[in-house]
Amino acid sequence: MDMALALAVGALMGWAAFAILRLNARQGLGRSVLIGLLGGGVGMQLAKMASVAPVGDGHIYVFGVIVAAAVAGACLVIAGMVARRSGA
């Protein structure tokens, strides 16, 4: 469930970066959501490797979701910088 939540957060970050913040406008919505998905998955794996225990009774890995959102955001920013640099 944690990975699905991290992927959903990453996809939401990708959508927000495209639709609300107008980042990665040249790349399009699909690519922004995909980059967010990948960033969210990588972020959750990094949080699990840090081996911090889940918080709360619902077993939602809050630290993992926060790291997933941060990594997804960082991936979106980096992808935007690379796209601007390459002229794509």
URQUI-V378265 format. One record per residue. RES is the residue in one small letter. PSI is psi in degrees with one decimal (NA if undefined). OMEGA is omega in whole degrees, 0 to 359 (999 if undefined). D_FIRST is the distance of its C-alpha to the first C-alpha in whole Angstrom. Layout:
RES PSI OMEGA D_FIRST
RES PSI OMEGA D_FIRST
This chain:
m -33.8 180 0
d -42.6 181 4
m -39.8 178 5
a -39.8 178 5
l -40.9 179 6
a -40.6 178 9
l -38.2 178 10
a -41.5 178 11
v -42.2 178 12
g -43.3 178 14
a -39.1 177 15
l -39.1 176 16
m -41.9 178 18
g -42.5 178 20
w -44.1 181 21
a -39.3 179 22
a -36.0 181 24
f -52.3 190 26
a -41.3 187 27
i -50.5 186 27
l -12.4 181 28
r 29.4 172 30
l 151.6 177 29
n 33.5 181 29
a -31.6 180 31
r -30.4 184 33
q -29.2 179 30
g 165.5 184 28
l -44.7 183 25
g -44.5 180 24
r -36.6 179 24
s -42.4 178 23
v -40.4 179 20
l -42.7 178 19
i -39.6 176 20
g -41.7 177 18
l -49.6 181 15
l -41.6 178 16
g -39.9 177 17
g -41.7 178 13
g -42.9 178 12
v -41.3 179 15
g -40.3 179 15
m -39.6 178 11
q -39.6 177 13
l -39.9 179 16
a -37.6 178 14
k -33.9 178 13
m -25.3 177 17
a -12.5 175 18
s 47.4 173 17
v 133.6 185 16
a 147.9 176 15
p 151.2 181 12
v 133.8 175 14
g 166.2 181 14
d -25.7 181 14
g -1.1 179 11
h 32.3 173 9
i 126.5 185 8
y 83.5 187 9
v -46.0 179 12
f -41.1 179 14
g -40.0 179 12
v -39.4 178 11
i -44.2 179 15
v -40.5 179 16
a -42.6 179 14
a -41.2 180 16
a -43.6 180 19
v -38.8 177 19
a -43.6 177 18
g -42.4 179 21
a -40.9 179 23
c -39.0 179 22
l -40.7 178 23
v -44.7 180 27
i -42.0 179 27
a -38.6 177 27
g -40.0 179 29
m -41.2 180 32
v -41.5 181 32
a -40.3 178 33
r -38.8 182 35
r -40.6 183 37
s -11.9 179 37
g 12.5 181 38
a NA 999 36
